[in-house]
Amino acid sequence: MRVTVEQSRCLGAGQCEQLVPEVFRQDEEGLSRVLAAEPEPALWPRVLQTVQLCPVQAVIVEEAPGHAPQDTE
């Protein structure tokens, strides 16, 4: 799986960086950026939590091209 942040939606609320600083970082404008588009499996439960917590649904998770789905449990 692959995670991205849709910049046009991001408000800079910061929940993603607080939950998974290994994957997300706020830039100089306060908007979230992805540091690791394909994080290690142990981080996925928190990454998926950011999808639910983002107030504007800017965090997007999708299948990475050419990769089989990962078991996140």
C-alpha positions in Angstrom: 0.0 0.0 0.0 1.0 3.6 -0.5 0.1 6.7 1.4 -0.2 10.3 0.0 -1.5 13.6 1.2 -3.8 15.5 -1.2 -2.3 19.0 -0.8 -5.3 20.8 -2.2 -7.4 19.5 0.8 -4.8 19.7 3.6 -5.5 22.3 6.3 -2.4 21.6 8.3 -4.3 20.3 11.3 -1.3 18.1 12.2 -3.0 14.9 13.4 -1.1 12.8 10.9 2.3 14.1 12.1 1.4 13.7 15.7 0.3 10.1 15.1 3.0 8.9 12.8 6.0 11.3 12.7 8.0 8.6 10.9 5.6 9.0 7.9 4.3 12.6 8.0 5.8 16.0 8.5 4.4 19.5 8.2 6.2 21.8 5.8 7.1 25.5 6.2 3.5 26.4 5.2 2.1 24.0 7.8 0.8 21.5 5.3 1.5 17.8 5.7 4.0 16.0 3.5 4.7 12.3 3.3 8.2 11.2 4.3 7.7 7.5 3.6 5.1 6.7 0.9 5.4 2.9 1.6 5.9 2.7 5.4 7.0 -0.4 7.1 4.2 -2.8 8.1 4.4 -2.0 11.8 3.3 1.6 11.1 0.3 0.9 9.0 -2.3 0.7 11.9 -1.4 4.3 12.8 -1.3 5.4 9.2 -4.8 4.0 8.7 -5.9 5.8 11.8 -4.8 9.1 10.3 -7.1 8.5 7.3 -10.0 8.4 9.7 -8.8 11.3 11.9 -8.0 13.8 9.1 -10.7 16.4 9.3 -10.7 17.0 5.5 -9.8 13.5 4.3 -6.5 14.6 2.8 -4.7 11.4 3.7 -5.1 8.9 1.0 -4.1 5.2 1.1 -4.1 3.1 -2.1 -2.6 0.0 -3.5 1.0 0.6 -4.7 1.4 -0.4 -8.4 2.9 -3.9 -8.7 2.5 -4.7 -5.0 0.3 -7.3 -3.4 -2.0 -6.1 -0.6 -0.4 -6.1 2.9 -1.9 -7.6 5.9 -2.0 -4.7 8.4 -3.2 -6.8 11.4 
